[in-house]
């Protein structure tokens, strides 16, 4: 194989690698744009951002020595077992 063929091969391989890299960069950029569009479209009119659907607020244990932060739907403290204050505690059955 002569030197001219080697140079042509290097140019083709380099062009292919550069082309694949450029294609990847374009696709990643389009993915970022699409995520941004879907993020904006998923929000309500007055929503300033954050998770969608919005997560309920966490509930802290009222015991002074505990103060554990529990999930919003918890009825009892996961650390000390005391009932958490709220109207849904009375409905526990």
C-alpha positions in Angstrom: 0.0 0.0 0.0 1.5 3.3 -0.9 1.7 6.4 1.3 -1.1 8.2 -0.6 -3.6 5.4 0.3 -2.6 5.6 3.9 -3.2 9.4 4.0 -6.6 8.9 2.3 -7.5 6.2 4.9 -6.5 8.4 7.8 -8.7 11.3 6.4 -11.7 9.0 6.0 -11.3 7.5 9.5 -10.8 10.9 11.0 -13.8 12.3 9.2 -15.9 9.4 10.3 -14.9 9.9 14.0 -15.4 13.6 13.7 -18.8 13.0 12.1 -19.9 10.7 14.8 -18.7 13.0 17.5 -20.6 15.9 15.9 -23.8 13.8 15.5 -23.6 12.9 19.2 -23.2 16.6 20.2 -26.2 17.6 18.1 -28.3 14.8 19.5 -27.3 15.7 23.1 -28.2 19.3 22.4 -31.6 18.4 21.0 -32.2 16.2 24.1 -31.5 19.1 26.4 -33.8 21.4 24.4 -36.6 18.7 24.5 -36.2 18.2 28.2 -36.5 22.0 28.8 -39.6 22.2 26.6 -41.3 19.3 28.4 -40.3 20.8 31.7 -41.9 24.1 30.8 -45.0 22.5 29.3 -45.5 20.3 32.3 -45.8 23.3 34.7 -49.1 24.9 35.6 -49.8 28.5 34.9 -48.8 29.7 38.3 -46.2 27.1 39.1 -42.8 28.7 39.6 -41.0 25.4 39.2 -40.0 22.3 41.2 -41.4 18.8 41.1 -44.4 17.9 39.1 -46.7 16.7 40.5 -45.9 18.7 43.6 -44.8 16.7 46.6 -46.7 17.1 49.9 -44.8 18.8 52.7 -42.9 16.6 55.2 -44.2 16.4 58.7 -41.9 16.8 61.8 -42.5 14.9 65.0 -43.7 17.3 67.8 -41.8 15.5 70.5 -39.1 17.9 71.7 -36.4 15.2 72.0 -37.3 13.5 68.7 -38.0 16.1 65.9 -37.7 13.4 63.2 -38.9 14.5 59.8 -41.4 12.0 58.5 -43.1 11.7 55.0 -46.2 13.8 54.5 -48.6 10.9 54.6 -47.2 9.4 57.8 -49.6 9.1 60.8 -46.9 8.1 63.3 -43.3 9.1 63.8 -40.9 6.6 62.2 -38.4 7.1 65.0 -40.3 7.4 68.3 -43.8 6.0 67.3 -45.8 8.9 68.6 -48.9 10.0 66.7 -48.2 13.0 64.4 -50.6 15.9 64.8 -53.2 16.5 62.2 -56.8 15.6 61.2 -55.9 12.4 59.5 -54.5 10.9 62.8 -58.0 10.9 64.3 -59.3 8.9 61.3 -56.7 6.1 61.8 -58.5 2.8 62.1 
